[in-house]
Amino acid sequence: MSNLALSSQAQQSHLENLLNGLPKLPGTVRYQDDFDDELRSLRNYPEENKFLIFVNGQRNTLDFGNFEVIHQYLMKYLLFHWISNELSINSAFKSLAALKQLDPARLTNLILAGPGAIKSEWAKLLATDGLYYEVFPAVRRMLVFLANFSLAGWSPLYFDFIRTTLPAPFKDKYAGIRTGEVFLSAPEEALIVSYLDDLSSQVLQSPTSVCQQKLERGCMLLCAYLFGMRPIQIALLTLRDVRIWQDGELPNPAVHLTFKMVKQRSKSKAFPLTRRVKHEWTPLVVELYRRAQSRGLSGGDRLFNVQSAGELGSAIKVLASELVGCDVSAMDLRHTAAQRLVDAGASQEEVAEFMGHADITTCLVYFTSSPNQAERVNKALGISPIYQQVAKIGHTKFISPEELSQLKGDQQIAGVPHGIPIAGIGGCTTGQPSCPYNPITSCYGCQKFMPVTNIALHQQVLDDMRSVVNLFAASARGDGNSPAFLQLQRTIASIQVVINELETSDA
């Protein structure tokens, strides 16, 4: 008679005998809390069912009282065994939370099934509705544990059998990348770039006018957008990870940030990731660093005042979503940064290094999703159907040609971008002499811009900018990572938004 054919009472007795075959639980197990950089301990008290777990700065309570009494000892043992064998505290916590989803009778059957009946029980598990995907790897981890201690008919000889014969439901964790849903469009990226440009200018002109929260969130957004860093990597930044020095060739100081590699199975492969901040945005980091020092912080003190990686990720999501006008997470910014690098022609090794991947094959999905060179040119021209999502780019208001002629001379926009003389496209609320950016190319998409209500004029500027893109492509200078090329791309997208608004209002 198989273990599964036994009565419920007999099964319970069999399970008790099985658990009696386990060695005594260790009194203490330790794990590394990477967020607080502290070695924490879990102590085993027979009567204690609640454990306080620290995961990325968040305090979580693991209550074994939520399991059936017969399962509690095994679940405790799983926690201690997994942590002792270098499974991350986060993975151990998620696995036990997943096992709690299972009906007690189903969990008992899986424990007692053994190699002979596990396929039948696994098929029932696959047919169960409403289970999270995480349940399946958690059950496999539990079976590996049983095999490790030669329980319920398992033995170490079955390790490969468990890993290869018990399939989980198909889940494409890169589905959003393949469909492009996680990537920001060119106009959406332009909104974030414009915000960071404006915030940097504000900090340069009047540092005290920017509150601490706004400055911190701006720097968080910078790290997520420019470097594609995860919230935990940004939250772990300390003052010693910031290097600032004056480069004689640049008006602003040079700034390097050193991030930690995370999600690595082997700590020996976790090399530091040093990144150089775009020089136009260095005033943000310099001011945040200066304020931290003025408060007496130094060395290992955190650059950002957050209690957890989740808190930092939420702050980035709130700001980015507010700027773009739709939900944008830190991971969306990370995927966009990677795709931006691939579209610019980076190699597989370069993308893996940029993302902090120990396995260089992980980033291959970005290459399969990347447009070819012709598509990159079409993207810059603004004629690719993939990138024709219209985003509302803020500007003060539209003005008529008569209103433009009545503005002061320094408020009337004119310039010669890429050798093309352009004038009469609109006005600026502050005036060109007060603006540190290039005229024409930086005006479209700026919130201080007042476009003139002449569609033909904007269409002519659009055609002129497209001719420059074609010139870049023909001369092999159409590098998608080139600042000039990216600026042209953003300008063309912004001109199209202005034209669309005018055409809509005319209609």
C-alpha positions, -999 to 999 in steps of 0.1 A, spaced: 0 0 0 14 34 -9 16 62 16 -11 81 -3 -36 52 1 -34 54 39 -61 69 59 -58 105 71 -48 94 106 -24 69 93 -9 95 70 -4 118 100 13 90 119 35 82 89 45 119 86 54 121 123 77 90 119 92 107 88 100 139 107 115 119 136 142 109 111 154 144 109 184 156 130 177 180 158 171 216 146 201 238 151 197 263 179 207 293 158 211 301 121 226 333 107 220 352 75 234 384 60 211 414 59 226 432 28 205 463 32 217 471 68 250 453 62 245 433 93 247 396 103 213 386 118 204 355 137 173 333 140 170 313 172 150 282 175 127 280 205 104 250 204 74 270 216 81 300 193 63 301 159 70 336 148 102 348 133 111 384 124 127 384 89 145 414 74 144 415 36 158 445 17 151 468 47 116 456 52 105 438 84 84 407 77 69 383 102 71 346 93 43 329 114 45 291 113 13 291 133 -4 295 99 6 260 90 -10 228 103 6 216 135 19 185 118 37 206 92 52 233 114 83 214 124 91 206 88 86 242 77 109 255 104 135 229 94 132 240 57 138 277 67 169 268 88 182 243 62 178 267 33 195 296 50 223 274 62 229 263 26 232 299 13 197 303 -1 190 340 2 167 350 30 144 366 4 141 333 -16 135 313 16 108 337 28 90 336 -6 92 298 -8 76 293 26 49 319 18 42 299 -14 39 266 4 14 282 27 -9 285 -3 -13 247 -5 -42 229 11 -28 209 41 -39 176 26 -22 185 -7 10 194 11 9 162 31 4 142 -1 34 159 -18 56 152 12 47 115 14 44 108 -24 80 97 -29 95 90 -63 67 65 -73 37 87 -68 52 122 -73 43 125 -110 6 119 -102 6 144 -74 25 169 -96 -1 166 -123 -28 174 -97 -8 204 -86 -5 217 -122 -43 213 -126 -51 233 -94 -65 268 -102 -53 300 -86 -18 289 -75 10 314 -79 39 304 -101 62 305 -70 45 274 -56 62 251 -81 98 260 -74 90 260 -37 77 224 -38 108 213 -58 130 229 -32 111 209 -5 116 176 -24 153 183 -28 154 188 10 137 154 15 161 137 -9 191 154 8 181 136 41 168 104 23 133 107 35 100 94 20 119 72 -4 139 100 -18 177 101 -19 204 123 -34 203 101 -65 170 118 -74 183 154 -75 184 155 -113 150 137 -115 134 164 -93 149 193 -113 142 179 -148 111 158 -146 87 180 -126 79 209 -149 64 242 -138 37 260 -158 52 280 -187 59 316 -177 76 341 -200 93 365 -175 105 385 -205 71 389 -221 70 427 -215 104 431 -231 94 410 -262 62 431 -267 80 464 -259 54 473 -231 81 480 -206 100 505 -228 95 542 -226 89 560 -260 112 588 -271 87 616 -261 84 599 -226 122 598 -222 123 634 -233 100 644 -204 124 627 -179 155 643 -195 138 677 -195 129 674 -158 164 665 -148 178 693 -170 155 718 -153 162 705 -118 200 707 -124 197 743 -136 176 752 -106 202 737 -82 230 756 -100 211 789 -98 196 786 -63 205 754 -44 184 764 -14 153 767 -35 152 729 -40 138 710 -10 156 679 3 129 655 -8 128 669 -44 166 667 -46 167 631 -33 140 619 -56 157 636 -86 189 618 -78 170 585 -74 154 590 -108 188 599 -123 203 566 -111 174 545 -124 170 562 -158 207 568 -167 223 537 -152 193 512 -151 200 504 -114 176 485 -93 160 502 -62 181 481 -38 213 491 -56 204 528 -54 193 525 -17 227 509 -8 247 539 -20 268 554 7 288 586 8 321 567 2 305 554 -30 305 590 -44 336 605 -59 337 641 -69 365 661 -85 369 691 -107 377 683 -143 393 714 -159 376 707 -193 341 707 -178 321 735 -162 306 711 -136 326 687 -114 330 651 -125 310 626 -104 314 588 -103 290 565 -84 299 530 -74 270 506 -71 269 471 -56 261 440 -77 230 423 -63 211 390 -70 244 371 -74 245 335 -62 282 338 -57 295 368 -37 329 363 -53 315 374 -86 299 405 -72 321 432 -86 314 469 -79 298 488 -107 313 523 -112 293 547 -134 300 583 -144 271 608 -141 262 629 -171 281 662 -165 249 683 -170 233 665 -141 263 663 -117 250 694 -97 222 672 -83 246 646 -68 271 673 -57 244 692 -38 229 661 -22 265 650 -11 272 685 3 240 685 23 248 651 37 282 662 48 267 694 64 245 671 85 276 653 98 273 622 76 303 605 62 319 572 50 294 544 53 263 566 59 236 563 33 232 589 6 194 585 5 172 587 36 150 556 30 142 527 52 139 500 25 144 493 -11 106 492 -15 103 527 -2 129 540 -27 112 521 -56 79 536 -47 94 571 -47 109 566 -82 75 552 -95 56 582 -81 79 608 -97 84 590 -131 47 583 -135 38 619 -127 63 631 -153 53 607 -180 15 606 -173 13 568 -170 26 541 -147 64 538 -149 84 517 -125 121 516 -117 123 483 -136 107 499 -167 135 525 -165 161 497 -162 147 478 -192 146 511 -212 183 518 -204 193 484 -215 174 486 -248 188 521 -254 223 506 -251 215 477 -275 199 500 -300 231 520 -300 251 490 -311 266 478 -278 279 442 -277 265 414 -255 294 417 -231 289 455 -228 252 452 -220 258 424 -194 285 446 -177 261 476 -178 233 456 -163 255 439 -137 247 404 -150 271 376 -141 257 355 -170 261 373 -203 233 353 -219 207 369 -196 207 401 -218 201 383 -251 164 391 -249 171 428 -255 190 419 -287 160 399 -301 138 429 -293 161 455 -308 153 471 -341 180 470 -368 199 500 -380 173 511 -405 147 509 -377 168 530 -355 170 557 -382 132 555 -386 129 559 -348 149 591 -350 130 603 -380 98 597 -360 82 576 -387 85 541 -372 50 527 -362 66 512 -331 75 546 -317 45 567 -329 29 569 -294 20 605 -289 28 618 -255 16 652 -243 47 674 -239 40 704 -218 44 739 -230 30 772 -218 5 780 -246 2 786 -283 6 821 -296 -3 837 -329 22 853 -353 9 887 -343 15 879 -306 50 867 -314 59 899 -331 49 919 -300 73 899 -277 107 914 -268 135 905 -291 152 881 -266 119 862 -261 116 855 -298 133 822 -306 159 819 -334 189 798 -340 211 779 -365 210 742 -354 233 720 -376 238 749 -400 200 754 -407 187 790 -400 154 788 -382 133 816 -368 97 825 -359 87 791 -344 76 807 -311 86 825 -280 101 818 -246 86 830 -213 121 837 -198 141 847 -229 169 830 -248 198 848 -231 187 832 -198 186 797 -212 217 775 -210 205 751 -237 208 750 -275 180 771 -292 155 753 -314 166 717 -306 159 723 -269 129 745 -272 105 719 -285 94 699 -255 103 727 -230 76 738 -207 86 775 -212 82 772 -250 52 791 -266 48 776 -301 34 798 -329 1 786 -344 16 780 -379 16 743 -388 35 748 -420 64 765 -402 67 736 -377 64 711 -406 93 728 -423 114 726 -392 105 689 -389 116 682 -425 149 701 -419 156 680 -387 149 648 -406 173 658 -433 200 661 -406 192 626 -394 196 612 -429 229 631 -432 241 615 -400 230 580 -412 246 585 -446 279 595 -430 278 565 -405 274 590 -376 239 578 -367 251 563 -335 220 559 -313 241 566 -282 255 599 -296 242 630 -276 236 649 -309 217 620 -324 196 615 -293 188 652 -291 176 651 -327 154 622 -320 138 639 -290 134 672 -310 117 654 -339 93 636 -315 85 669 -297 79 688 -330 54 660 -340 35 665 -307 32 702 -314 20 696 -349 -5 669 -337 -19 693 -311 -24 721 -337 -40 696 -362 -63 683 -335 -74 718 -325 -80 728 -362 -101 696 -367 
